[in-house]
Amino acid sequence: TSPAGRVARASAVVVLAVGAGWLVGRQSGERLPGQSLTGGIEDSTASLLARARASTFSDPAAALELYAEVLALDPDQVEALTYRGWLVWLVARGAEDATLRDRAVAGVVADLERATAIDARYPDAHCFLGIVRFRHAGDTPGAKAALDRCAALDPPSEVRGFVDAIRAEVDAAAGG
């Protein structure tokens, strides 16, 4: 083989290697911290949930989008169902259009009930369901049952005082 033939073959190998590397890089996308090399559902869900939690109070609209992304990957993800429902309720309760508000709240209740059915031991879903039933629907018995279940499941300390105050309101409304 002539020196020119070896250079041509070496050049072809380099061009092929660079092209293959470029193609693999373009097809693989970006890997975020916490994601596996294959972009598994578990890792991407965990990453999205972490970002949603971080933006729940600072940017609720962004948090809603992130919870929706989680639910697109895993429709039975209890935390995403719960907090999407809660954020929608916080927005919907101030809507002037009663029909729109009632439709939104029906979706919220469906999300929260679904979350409690998927994982009956997740306190946040019971807490929020009780609050929505009491504040929106005036369903004192339903609210009491949900809030009692929430308290029995030992909700996070940062919400316990809030939940206890609402339970006292519900108990007063129930006459007991």
Backbone torsions as a table, in degrees:
resi	resn	phi	psi	omega
1	THR	NA	137.1	-177.9
2	SER	-78.4	157.1	177.7
3	PRO	-58.8	-36.2	179.5
4	ALA	-65.7	-37.4	179.1
5	GLY	-66.9	-39.3	178.0
6	ARG	-66.2	-40.8	178.5
7	VAL	-63.8	-41.6	-179.7
8	ALA	-64.2	-43.5	179.5
9	ARG	-66.2	-42.4	179.1
10	ALA	-62.9	-41.5	177.9
11	SER	-62.8	-41.3	179.5
12	ALA	-64.1	-40.6	178.5
13	VAL	-63.9	-43.8	179.6
14	VAL	-62.2	-46.4	-179.9
15	VAL	-61.6	-43.3	179.2
16	LEU	-63.0	-43.6	-179.8
17	ALA	-64.4	-44.8	179.0
18	VAL	-63.3	-43.8	179.1
19	GLY	-62.3	-42.9	178.8
20	ALA	-65.3	-41.7	177.8
21	GLY	-62.5	-41.9	178.7
22	TRP	-63.4	-43.6	-179.3
23	LEU	-63.7	-45.1	179.2
24	VAL	-62.8	-44.5	178.9
25	GLY	-62.0	-40.8	-179.4
26	ARG	-67.8	-37.9	-177.9
27	GLN	-78.1	-23.0	-173.7
28	SER	-83.6	-22.6	178.5
29	GLY	72.4	-163.9	-176.9
30	GLU	-99.8	138.7	175.8
31	ARG	-105.7	119.9	-180.0
32	LEU	-85.2	160.5	177.7
33	PRO	-58.0	136.1	179.3
34	GLY	91.5	-12.2	178.9
35	GLN	-88.9	150.4	176.4
36	SER	-79.7	169.3	179.0
37	LEU	-62.3	-28.7	-179.2
38	THR	-92.8	0.1	178.2
39	GLY	68.5	41.3	-176.7
40	GLY	-58.4	154.6	-178.3
41	ILE	-60.7	-44.3	-177.5
42	GLU	-57.4	-47.7	-177.8
43	ASP	-68.3	-43.2	-178.6
44	SER	-70.2	-34.0	176.3
45	THR	-63.6	-45.0	179.5
46	ALA	-61.4	-42.1	179.2
47	SER	-64.6	-44.5	178.9
48	LEU	-64.0	-42.0	178.7
49	LEU	-62.7	-41.6	178.8
50	ALA	-61.4	-43.1	178.7
51	ARG	-67.0	-38.8	179.1
52	ALA	-64.2	-45.6	178.9
53	ARG	-57.9	-42.4	-177.5
54	ALA	-66.6	-26.2	-176.5
55	SER	-106.6	2.3	-176.0
56	THR	-54.1	-45.7	-177.1
57	PHE	-94.0	-30.0	-178.0
58	SER	-82.3	-31.8	-178.7
59	ASP	-149.5	76.6	-176.3
60	PRO	-57.0	-34.1	179.6
61	ALA	-64.1	-42.3	177.6
62	ALA	-66.2	-39.9	178.2
63	ALA	-61.8	-42.2	177.5
64	LEU	-58.9	-43.1	178.4
65	GLU	-62.9	-40.9	179.9
66	LEU	-67.2	-42.1	176.8
67	TYR	-62.8	-36.8	176.9
68	ALA	-64.4	-38.4	177.1
69	GLU	-63.8	-41.8	177.9
70	VAL	-60.1	-45.5	-177.9
71	LEU	-68.7	-25.5	174.3
72	ALA	-68.0	-33.8	177.8
73	LEU	-81.1	-38.5	-175.9
74	ASP	-143.0	91.4	-175.8
75	PRO	-61.3	-15.7	-179.4
76	ASP	-103.9	18.6	-178.9
77	GLN	-74.5	108.2	-170.1
78	VAL	-61.6	-45.0	-179.0
79	GLU	-62.8	-43.1	-180.0
80	ALA	-65.6	-42.1	176.7
81	LEU	-60.3	-45.6	-177.2
82	THR	-63.2	-51.9	-174.5
83	TYR	-77.5	-28.4	171.9
84	ARG	-63.1	-46.7	178.6
85	GLY	-58.4	-46.0	-178.5
86	TRP	-62.5	-45.8	-180.0
87	LEU	-64.7	-40.5	177.5
88	VAL	-62.2	-41.5	179.8
89	TRP	-64.1	-41.7	179.7
90	LEU	-59.4	-36.6	178.5
91	VAL	-77.3	-46.4	-173.1
92	ALA	-67.6	-31.3	-175.5
93	ARG	-62.5	-22.2	178.7
94	GLY	-95.2	2.7	-178.5
95	ALA	-67.9	136.1	-180.0
96	GLU	-75.5	-32.3	-179.8
97	ASP	-78.3	108.4	-175.6
98	ALA	-61.8	-37.2	-179.9
99	THR	-65.0	-45.4	177.9
100	LEU	-62.1	-44.8	179.7
101	ARG	-60.7	-45.9	-178.9
102	ASP	-64.6	-38.2	176.9
103	ARG	-64.4	-43.5	179.5
104	ALA	-63.1	-43.2	-178.9
105	VAL	-67.1	-34.0	175.9
106	ALA	-61.3	-39.9	176.2
107	GLY	-66.5	-37.9	178.3
108	VAL	-62.5	-48.5	-179.5
109	VAL	-61.3	-41.0	178.6
110	ALA	-61.6	-44.3	178.1
111	ASP	-61.2	-46.4	-176.8
112	LEU	-68.2	-40.2	177.0
113	GLU	-65.5	-38.6	177.9
114	ARG	-64.1	-42.2	178.4
115	ALA	-61.3	-42.0	179.8
116	THR	-69.1	-30.3	177.6
117	ALA	-72.5	-36.4	-179.8
118	ILE	-71.3	-44.0	-179.7
119	ASP	-140.3	92.7	-176.9
120	ALA	-66.6	-10.9	-178.6
121	ARG	-98.2	6.0	179.3
122	TYR	-90.3	105.5	-170.8
123	PRO	-64.5	-36.0	-173.9
124	ASP	-56.7	-41.1	-178.9
125	ALA	-63.5	-41.2	178.4
126	HIS	-66.6	-41.5	179.5
127	CYS	-59.0	-52.7	-177.1
128	PHE	-66.2	-37.7	178.9
129	LEU	-62.9	-41.8	177.8
130	GLY	-62.8	-43.2	-179.9
131	ILE	-63.5	-46.7	-179.3
132	VAL	-64.1	-42.9	179.0
133	ARG	-61.6	-39.7	-178.3
134	PHE	-76.4	-50.9	-174.4
135	ARG	-72.5	-36.0	-176.0
136	HIS	-97.7	-47.7	-172.0
137	ALA	-95.2	-11.9	-177.0
138	GLY	65.8	23.8	-178.6
139	ASP	-88.1	80.8	-176.5
140	THR	-61.7	-47.4	179.5
141	PRO	-62.6	-41.9	178.4
142	GLY	-65.2	-39.8	178.3
143	ALA	-64.9	-43.6	-179.5
144	LYS	-61.1	-45.0	180.0
145	ALA	-61.1	-45.3	-179.0
146	ALA	-66.8	-42.9	-178.7
147	LEU	-70.6	-35.5	175.1
148	ASP	-63.7	-40.8	177.7
149	ARG	-64.2	-42.4	177.7
150	CYS	-56.6	-50.2	-177.9
151	ALA	-63.0	-37.8	180.0
152	ALA	-65.7	-25.6	-179.2
153	LEU	-89.6	4.7	176.0
154	ASP	57.8	72.8	-179.5
155	PRO	-64.4	165.4	179.6
156	PRO	-55.1	144.7	-175.4
157	SER	-58.1	-31.7	-178.2
158	GLU	-68.3	-16.4	178.1
159	VAL	-112.5	-9.1	-176.6
160	ARG	-57.7	-45.1	-179.4
161	GLY	-61.9	-42.1	178.5
162	PHE	-63.1	-46.1	-179.2
163	VAL	-66.2	-41.2	178.8
164	ASP	-61.8	-38.6	178.2
165	ALA	-64.4	-41.7	179.2
166	ILE	-69.8	-37.8	176.4
167	ARG	-59.7	-38.6	178.5
168	ALA	-64.2	-40.6	176.3
169	GLU	-62.2	-43.9	-179.1
170	VAL	-65.6	-43.7	178.9
171	ASP	-61.9	-40.4	177.6
172	ALA	-64.4	-41.8	179.4
173	ALA	-67.1	-30.0	179.9
174	ALA	-81.7	-6.5	178.2
175	GLY	83.0	23.4	-177.9
176	GLY	-147.9	NA	NA
